[in-house]
Amino acid sequence: MDQRGLALADLAQEHIDDWITGATSQRRYLVRYFLKWTASRRLTHELTVPSIPRQEPQNFLDEDDRWPLLQRCLIDDALPADVRAAGAITLLFGPSTERLCHLTPEHLKLGDKHAHLVLGRHPVLLPPRLAELLRRLAEQPKQRPQLSRVRPGPRWLFPGMVPGKPISTHGMTQKLNRHGIPVRTARNAALAALAADLPSPILADVTGMHRHTALRWVAYARRDWAEYLAARAADDEDRD
């Protein structure tokens, strides 16, 4: 702010992004708490600071396990519909559990031929079976309508026990894990698969993650894929 002659009220997201990009220490990320305080008092606009970078992701669901588990979510009528839908979204697109829990029918875009789900800035195409599951969840009647009138709120695809509130992130994680869908490893596998195919700006737009997080995922996935190809090439040479 001193270097650019900015007042606190003039701070924009681009200023925060540039400052964080030039970080030589993780201490810069702690400014998120100050900016949350200033935004709550209307001293600044709502500004986003990514989480402190963590170590590279670990504990991935193997692809040989991921696809059968996705198929189970799509076709197994023995599973609750909300578990099937939430599990499939996690296995395909890897959104954070918080973002998953806060999905509403407005995030679902149903067309004559195709259906899309809005997780970030741009909608993602849904498989027909998943689209049908989400349509059913969107059309289900509100639970405990007499309480909902007292505490009105948005409709949720995954409502919680408290009227007008979505299911908690802990509750969703526990629910999926209880039905054999390991949330963290499933999400990591989905994000790694997407990051291997998509540039970081598109990955951020599609999933709703911060652009710095998307950049780290793409860097990780590309390096991991390069190492895999090198190992495969070495194996082929050995066989020759």
Salt bridges, closest charged atoms under 4 A:
GLU14 OE2 - HIS15 NE2 3.88
ASP17 OD1 - HIS210 NE2 3.76
ASP17 OD2 - ARG211 NH2 3.78
ASP18 OD2 - ARG4 NH2 3.58
GLU56 OE2 - ARG223 NH2 2.01
GLU63 OE1 - ARG66 NH1 3.04
ASP76 OD2 - ARG72 NE 3.52
ASP77 OD1 - ARG84 NH1 2.94
ASP82 OD2 - LYS175 NZ 2.41
GLU132 OE2 - ARG135 NH2 2.35
GLU139 OE1 - ARG135 NH1 2.62
ASP205 OD1 - ARG121 NH1 3.46
ASP205 OD2 - HIS122 NE2 3.77
ASP236 OD1 - ARG239 NH2 2.20
